[in-house]
């Protein structure tokens, strides 16, 4: 008589690890198989030849749906790459947002976009916004022209004998067909006396005969009575410098003014040199603001009007000149005195040939712009304000007497000219700033704390 094992006996119901269903797996093994997409081994009940009845309300088809195919390796690799592409920019963006610098979150975001090859998108948005928010045409200014009070920075400003100085500038013509408001185009003294002579004069004028409600600012500076010094920013021009990104406390009593530098170096089409270090290679033919060991400064075409010598302390290049007199005088600081050829608009400026005068949103868009130039006798002139294209900016500097001039930075965020004055005698901690134009975006104390971009400080000269 043959021996048979009755159904349901212990020997038939015993399971080996390989025959156990997925429900019998330990939680860790089950989780690993779930992540990898590996199907669990089939239970005996899943085998068509088992002969065992299926549990109630369950079918073979329903049990088979629980099985998963392994995920292709290329899909896993793609998921990892996409995750990294998202994580790395996120880390970079967060780092840019928390970096300590004198920038708002919006400004930091814009700088991050330019640093990460998204400048084209930002430029398109800026161009669209500016073209749809053009400066007002017509009308009259809604404020009077006020001149900041002159200040006393210390002993160097009160000397009985008048030091050698340049003659006061002649008044600036208003645009054709415009009736001047009070003080428009009239140079008025501002800042301290040095050696008994006036260091600076300032005035405000309309940019053209169309944007007549806007007042733009001009400052005339005597290089024989002041010294010019370039300071690096914490972000621009890049690199590490011994000099701080602000005017240090021990220099503030002699500080009388400061103004912005040029474009970001990636957009400036030029180089940067300071204190023996070339941060970006200097380009022959580029518009250049140059300072010297004696504290004087000039504006010209690099390689023609200025070249590297042991006397050069800094060179800040930005695009090409917007006004040119073909070279030659004036000499830095107007010394020695020489007859300079008159300045004229540079050919191609109207059409921005080859993008020489900016590509961020073009030279024809009316916006906040700034410039620095040199007059026939060597005086420096800074001009800035709203409602300016590259062409009207050049015309503004021509009206102010410049024979050579270069465009500096643009947009409300980056254009600044502030006067500084100690509110307590001989107390550097009391130095406060005053905006040349009250509608300027940045605060009056800009450059008294670390700033993201390079700038030029003007100090009373010690005689």
C-alpha positions as CSV (number, residue, x, y, z in Angstrom):
1,X,0.0,0.0,0.0
2,X,1.5,3.2,-1.0
3,X,2.1,5.9,1.5
4,X,0.5,9.3,0.8
5,X,0.7,12.6,2.7
6,X,-2.7,14.0,3.4
7,X,-3.4,17.5,2.2
8,X,-2.7,20.2,4.8
9,X,-0.1,18.1,6.5
10,X,3.0,19.8,8.1
11,X,5.3,18.6,5.4
12,X,3.3,20.2,2.6
13,X,2.7,23.5,4.3
14,X,6.3,24.0,5.4
15,X,7.9,26.9,3.4
16,X,11.6,27.6,2.6
17,X,12.9,31.1,2.4
18,X,12.7,31.0,-1.4
19,X,9.2,29.9,-1.5
20,X,7.9,32.4,1.0
21,X,5.5,35.1,-0.2
22,X,6.4,38.8,-0.1
23,X,4.3,39.1,3.0
24,X,6.7,36.9,4.8
25,X,9.7,39.1,4.1
26,X,11.3,41.1,6.8
27,X,10.5,44.9,6.5
28,X,14.1,45.9,5.5
29,X,14.3,43.4,2.7
30,X,10.8,44.3,1.5
31,X,11.8,48.0,1.4
32,X,15.0,47.4,-0.5
33,X,13.1,45.4,-3.1
34,X,10.5,48.0,-3.4
35,X,13.1,50.8,-4.1
36,X,15.0,48.6,-6.6
37,X,11.8,47.6,-8.3
38,X,12.7,43.9,-7.9
39,X,9.6,41.6,-7.6
40,X,9.3,39.5,-4.5
41,X,9.5,35.7,-5.0
42,X,6.1,34.2,-5.7
43,X,4.3,32.3,-3.0
44,X,3.2,28.7,-3.5
45,X,-0.3,29.9,-3.8
46,X,0.8,32.0,-6.9
47,X,2.0,28.9,-8.7
48,X,-0.5,27.7,-11.3
49,X,0.3,24.1,-10.6
50,X,0.0,24.3,-6.8
51,X,-3.5,22.9,-6.9
52,X,-4.5,24.9,-3.8
53,X,-7.7,27.0,-3.9
54,X,-7.2,30.8,-4.0
55,X,-8.3,32.8,-1.0
56,X,-11.9,34.2,-1.2
57,X,-12.5,37.3,-3.3
58,X,-9.0,36.9,-4.9
59,X,-8.0,35.9,-8.4
60,X,-4.7,35.1,-10.2
61,X,-5.0,38.3,-12.2
62,X,-5.4,40.5,-9.1
63,X,-2.3,38.8,-7.4
64,X,-0.2,39.3,-10.5
65,X,-0.8,43.1,-10.5
66,X,1.3,43.4,-7.5
67,X,4.4,42.4,-9.4
68,X,6.6,45.3,-10.6
69,X,9.1,45.3,-13.4
70,X,12.6,46.6,-12.5
71,X,13.2,50.2,-13.4
72,X,15.7,50.7,-16.2
73,X,19.2,51.8,-15.1
74,X,19.0,54.8,-17.5
75,X,15.9,56.1,-15.7
76,X,17.7,55.9,-12.3
77,X,20.7,57.8,-13.7
78,X,18.5,60.4,-15.2
79,X,16.7,61.0,-12.0
80,X,20.0,61.4,-10.1
81,X,21.3,63.9,-12.7
82,X,18.1,65.9,-12.6
83,X,18.2,66.0,-8.8
84,X,21.8,67.3,-8.9
85,X,20.9,69.9,-11.5
86,X,18.2,71.2,-9.2
87,X,20.1,71.0,-6.0
88,X,23.4,72.7,-7.0
89,X,21.7,75.9,-8.4
90,X,19.5,76.0,-5.3
91,X,22.5,75.9,-3.0
92,X,24.2,78.6,-5.1
93,X,21.1,80.8,-5.1
94,X,20.6,80.5,-1.3
95,X,24.3,81.3,-0.7
96,X,23.9,84.4,-2.9
97,X,20.9,85.5,-0.9
98,X,22.6,85.2,2.5
99,X,25.9,86.8,1.4
100,X,26.6,89.9,3.6
101,X,26.7,92.9,1.3
102,X,25.0,96.2,0.8
103,X,22.3,94.8,-1.6
104,X,18.6,94.1,-1.4
105,X,17.3,90.6,-2.0
106,X,16.1,91.7,-5.5
107,X,19.6,93.1,-6.3
108,X,21.2,89.9,-5.1
109,X,18.9,87.8,-7.2
110,X,19.7,89.9,-10.3
111,X,23.4,89.6,-9.6
112,X,23.0,85.8,-9.1
113,X,21.3,85.5,-12.5
114,X,24.1,87.4,-14.2
115,X,26.7,85.2,-12.5
116,X,24.9,82.0,-13.7
117,X,24.5,82.8,-17.4
118,X,21.0,84.0,-17.0
119,X,21.8,87.6,-17.8
120,X,20.1,87.4,-21.2
121,X,16.8,86.6,-19.5
122,X,17.2,89.4,-17.0
123,X,18.2,91.9,-19.8
124,X,15.0,91.0,-21.7
125,X,12.9,91.6,-18.7
126,X,14.6,94.9,-17.9
127,X,14.3,96.1,-21.5
128,X,10.6,95.2,-21.5
129,X,10.0,97.0,-18.2
130,X,11.9,100.1,-19.2
131,X,10.1,100.4,-22.5
132,X,6.8,100.1,-20.8
133,X,7.7,102.5,-18.0
134,X,9.3,105.3,-19.9
135,X,10.2,108.5,-18.2
136,X,7.5,111.2,-18.4
137,X,7.6,113.5,-21.3
138,X,6.8,117.2,-21.0
139,X,5.8,119.0,-17.8
140,X,7.9,120.8,-15.2
141,X,10.1,119.6,-12.3
142,X,8.1,118.9,-9.1
143,X,10.9,120.1,-6.9
144,X,13.3,123.0,-6.5
145,X,17.1,122.8,-7.1
146,X,18.7,122.8,-3.7
147,X,22.5,122.8,-3.0
148,X,23.9,120.7,-0.2
149,X,25.5,122.8,2.5
150,X,29.3,123.1,2.4
151,X,31.2,121.4,5.2
152,X,34.4,121.9,7.1
153,X,36.5,118.7,7.1
154,X,39.4,120.0,9.2
155,X,42.5,122.2,9.2
156,X,43.2,121.7,5.5
157,X,40.1,123.6,4.5
158,X,41.0,126.9,6.2
159,X,44.1,128.5,4.9
160,X,44.6,132.3,4.4
161,X,46.8,132.0,1.3
162,X,44.7,130.8,-1.7
163,X,46.3,127.7,-3.3
164,X,46.6,127.2,-7.0
165,X,43.3,126.2,-8.5
166,X,41.3,126.1,-11.7
167,X,38.9,129.0,-12.6
168,X,35.2,128.4,-11.8
169,X,33.3,126.7,-14.6
170,X,30.9,128.6,-16.9
171,X,27.2,127.9,-16.6
172,X,25.6,125.0,-18.4
173,X,23.2,125.7,-21.3
174,X,19.6,124.4,-20.9
175,X,18.2,122.4,-23.8
176,X,16.8,124.3,-26.7
177,X,13.3,125.6,-26.2
178,X,13.3,124.9,-22.4
179,X,12.7,127.8,-20.0
180,X,15.1,127.3,-17.1
181,X,13.8,127.0,-13.6
182,X,15.6,128.8,-10.7
183,X,19.3,127.8,-10.5
184,X,19.1,125.5,-13.5
185,X,22.5,125.3,-15.2
186,X,24.0,127.7,-12.7
187,X,27.2,126.3,-11.0
188,X,27.0,126.7,-7.2
189,X,29.8,126.0,-4.8
190,X,29.6,122.9,-2.7
191,X,31.9,121.1,-0.3
192,X,34.8,122.5,1.7
193,X,37.4,125.1,0.7
194,X,40.9,123.7,0.4
195,X,43.7,126.2,0.5
196,X,41.1,129.0,0.5
197,X,39.7,127.8,-2.9
198,X,36.5,126.0,-3.8
199,X,36.8,122.3,-4.4
200,X,33.6,121.5,-6.2
201,X,30.6,123.2,-7.9
202,X,27.3,121.6,-8.7
203,X,24.2,122.2,-10.8
204,X,21.1,120.5,-12.2
205,X,19.6,120.6,-15.7
206,X,16.9,119.0,-17.8
207,X,18.3,116.1,-19.9
208,X,16.7,117.3,-23.2
209,X,13.8,119.3,-24.5
210,X,11.4,116.2,-24.2
211,X,11.8,115.0,-20.7
212,X,11.3,118.4,-19.2
213,X,10.1,117.3,-15.7
214,X,13.4,115.6,-14.9
215,X,16.4,117.2,-13.4
216,X,19.8,115.6,-13.8
217,X,22.8,116.3,-11.7
218,X,26.4,117.6,-12.5
219,X,29.4,118.1,-10.3
220,X,32.6,119.9,-11.4
221,X,35.7,119.0,-9.4
222,X,39.1,120.7,-9.2
223,X,41.9,118.1,-9.2
224,X,44.4,120.6,-7.8
225,X,42.4,120.8,-4.6
226,X,41.3,117.1,-4.2
227,X,42.6,113.6,-4.6
228,X,40.8,110.7,-6.4
229,X,41.1,107.1,-5.2
230,X,39.5,104.0,-6.6
231,X,38.1,101.4,-4.1
232,X,37.1,97.8,-4.9
233,X,33.7,96.4,-4.2
234,X,33.1,93.1,-2.4
235,X,31.8,91.6,-5.6
236,X,33.2,93.8,-8.4
237,X,35.8,93.8,-9.9
238,X,36.5,90.5,-8.1
239,X,39.6,89.2,-6.5
240,X,41.0,89.9,-3.0
241,X,42.4,93.4,-2.1
242,X,44.1,94.9,0.9
243,X,41.9,98.0,0.4
244,X,38.4,97.7,1.9
245,X,35.1,97.9,0.0
246,X,34.2,101.1,1.9
247,X,35.9,104.3,2.9
248,X,37.8,103.4,6.1
249,X,37.1,105.3,9.3
250,X,40.6,106.9,9.5
251,X,40.0,108.5,6.0
252,X,36.5,109.8,6.5
253,X,37.4,113.3,7.9
254,X,39.0,114.2,4.5
255,X,36.3,112.5,2.5
256,X,34.1,115.0,0.6
257,X,32.4,113.0,-2.1
258,X,32.1,109.6,-3.9
259,X,30.6,108.2,-7.0
260,X,29.9,104.9,-8.7
261,X,32.2,102.9,-11.0
262,X,31.4,101.2,-14.2
263,X,29.6,98.0,-15.4
264,X,30.1,94.6,-14.0
265,X,33.5,93.5,-15.4
266,X,31.8,90.8,-17.5
267,X,29.9,93.5,-19.3
268,X,32.4,96.4,-19.2
269,X,34.4,95.3,-22.3
270,X,37.6,96.4,-20.5
271,X,39.8,95.7,-17.6
272,X,40.7,96.7,-14.0
273,X,44.1,97.6,-12.5
274,X,44.8,98.8,-9.0
275,X,47.8,99.0,-6.7
276,X,50.0,96.9,-8.9
277,X,47.4,94.1,-9.5
278,X,45.7,93.6,-12.9
279,X,42.4,91.9,-12.0
280,X,41.1,92.0,-15.6
281,X,43.4,92.7,-18.6
282,X,43.4,96.3,-19.8
283,X,42.1,96.8,-23.4
284,X,43.7,99.2,-25.8
285,X,41.1,101.7,-27.0
286,X,38.8,101.3,-24.0
287,X,37.4,104.3,-22.2
288,X,39.4,104.6,-19.0
289,X,39.3,106.4,-15.7
290,X,42.9,106.7,-14.5
291,X,44.3,107.8,-11.2
292,X,47.9,108.7,-10.3
293,X,50.1,108.7,-7.3
294,X,49.8,112.4,-6.9
295,X,46.0,112.0,-6.5
296,X,45.1,113.4,-9.9
297,X,42.8,111.7,-12.4
298,X,41.9,111.8,-16.0
299,X,39.5,110.2,-18.6
300,X,40.8,109.0,-21.9
301,X,41.4,106.2,-24.4
302,X,43.8,103.6,-23.0
303,X,46.9,103.3,-25.1
304,X,46.5,106.8,-26.6
305,X,45.7,109.3,-23.8
306,X,47.0,107.1,-20.9
307,X,49.5,104.2,-20.7
308,X,50.9,102.2,-17.9
309,X,53.6,103.9,-16.0
310,X,54.9,103.7,-12.4
311,X,52.8,106.7,-11.6
312,X,49.5,105.0,-12.4
313,X,47.6,103.7,-9.3
314,X,44.3,102.5,-10.8
315,X,42.6,102.1,-14.2
316,X,38.9,101.4,-14.4
317,X,37.7,100.7,-18.0
318,X,34.2,100.7,-19.2
319,X,33.1,100.4,-22.9
320,X,34.3,103.1,-25.3
321,X,34.4,106.9,-25.0
322,X,31.1,108.7,-25.6
323,X,32.9,112.1,-26.2
324,X,36.3,112.4,-27.7
325,X,38.7,115.1,-28.9
326,X,41.1,112.9,-30.8
327,X,43.7,112.8,-28.1
328,X,46.3,115.1,-26.6
329,X,45.6,117.6,-23.8
330,X,44.2,118.0,-21.2
331,X,46.9,116.5,-19.1
332,X,46.1,114.8,-15.8
333,X,45.2,117.5,-13.3
334,X,45.6,120.2,-16.0
335,X,49.3,120.2,-15.4
336,X,51.1,121.4,-17.4
337,X,48.4,123.6,-18.9
338,X,47.9,123.1,-22.6
339,X,45.3,123.9,-25.2
340,X,42.9,121.0,-25.7
341,X,40.9,120.3,-28.9
342,X,37.2,120.5,-28.4
343,X,35.2,117.3,-27.7
344,X,32.6,115.8,-30.0
345,X,30.1,112.9,-30.0
346,X,31.9,109.7,-31.0
347,X,30.8,108.3,-34.4
348,X,28.4,105.4,-34.1
349,X,27.1,106.3,-30.7
350,X,23.6,106.9,-32.0
351,X,23.3,103.4,-33.4
352,X,25.4,101.6,-30.8
353,X,27.7,100.2,-33.4
354,X,29.1,96.7,-32.4
355,X,27.5,97.1,-29.0
356,X,30.3,99.4,-27.9
357,X,28.1,101.3,-25.5
358,X,26.3,98.5,-23.7
359,X,24.3,95.4,-24.4
360,X,22.3,95.0,-21.2
361,X,19.3,96.8,-22.6
362,X,20.7,99.0,-25.4
363,X,21.9,102.5,-25.5
364,X,18.6,104.0,-26.8
365,X,16.5,103.1,-23.7
366,X,15.9,106.1,-21.5
367,X,17.0,105.2,-17.9
368,X,19.2,106.2,-15.1
369,X,22.8,106.6,-16.4
370,X,26.0,108.1,-15.2
371,X,29.3,109.4,-16.8
372,X,32.6,111.0,-15.9
373,X,34.5,113.3,-18.1
374,X,37.4,115.8,-18.3
375,X,37.3,119.4,-19.4
376,X,39.8,121.3,-21.5
377,X,41.7,122.5,-18.4
378,X,41.7,119.2,-16.7
379,X,38.8,119.5,-14.3
380,X,36.7,116.3,-13.7
381,X,32.9,116.3,-14.3
382,X,30.5,113.7,-13.1
383,X,26.9,113.6,-14.5
384,X,24.0,111.3,-13.8
385,X,20.2,111.1,-13.6
386,X,17.0,109.7,-15.1
387,X,15.6,110.1,-18.7
388,X,19.0,109.5,-20.4
389,X,20.0,107.5,-23.4
390,X,23.7,107.1,-24.2
391,X,23.3,109.9,-26.7
392,X,21.6,112.3,-24.3
393,X,24.1,111.4,-21.6
394,X,26.9,112.4,-24.0
395,X,25.1,115.7,-24.8
396,X,24.7,116.4,-21.1
397,X,28.5,116.0,-20.6
398,X,29.2,118.1,-23.7
399,X,27.0,120.9,-22.3
400,X,29.0,120.7,-19.0
401,X,32.3,121.4,-20.9
402,X,33.8,117.9,-21.3
403,X,36.2,117.2,-24.1
404,X,36.4,113.5,-23.3
405,X,33.9,111.4,-21.4
406,X,33.0,107.8,-20.6
407,X,29.8,106.1,-19.5
408,X,29.8,104.6,-16.1
409,X,27.1,102.3,-14.5
410,X,23.4,102.5,-15.3
411,X,20.1,101.8,-13.5
412,X,18.8,103.4,-10.3
413,X,20.4,100.8,-8.1
414,X,24.0,101.5,-9.3
415,X,24.2,105.2,-10.0
416,X,25.2,107.3,-7.0
417,X,26.9,110.7,-6.2
418,X,27.0,111.6,-2.5
419,X,28.6,114.5,-0.7
420,X,30.0,113.8,2.8
421,X,30.4,116.1,5.8
422,X,31.3,115.6,9.5
423,X,28.5,116.8,11.7
424,X,30.8,117.0,14.7
425,X,34.2,118.7,14.3
426,X,37.1,116.2,13.9
427,X,34.8,113.2,14.7
428,X,35.0,110.6,11.9
429,X,32.1,108.7,13.3
430,X,29.9,111.7,12.7
431,X,30.5,111.7,8.9
432,X,27.2,111.6,7.0
433,X,26.3,111.7,3.3
434,X,23.9,113.8,1.3
435,X,22.6,112.8,-2.1
436,X,23.2,115.1,-5.1
437,X,19.8,114.0,-6.5
438,X,17.2,113.4,-3.8
439,X,15.4,110.8,-5.9
440,X,18.5,108.6,-6.1
441,X,17.7,105.0,-5.1
442,X,20.7,104.2,-2.9
443,X,21.1,105.8,0.6
444,X,23.2,108.9,1.3
445,X,25.6,106.9,3.4
446,X,26.5,104.5,0.6
447,X,30.3,103.7,0.6
448,X,30.4,104.2,4.4
449,X,29.7,100.5,4.7
450,X,30.9,97.6,2.5
451,X,29.6,98.0,-1.1
452,X,29.3,95.3,-3.7
453,X,30.8,97.4,-6.6
454,X,33.9,99.5,-7.0
455,X,33.7,103.2,-6.6
456,X,35.7,106.4,-6.7
457,X,36.2,108.5,-3.5
458,X,37.2,112.1,-3.5
459,X,39.3,113.5,-0.6
460,X,40.3,117.0,0.3
461,X,44.0,117.4,-0.7
462,X,46.5,118.1,2.1
463,X,48.5,121.1,1.0
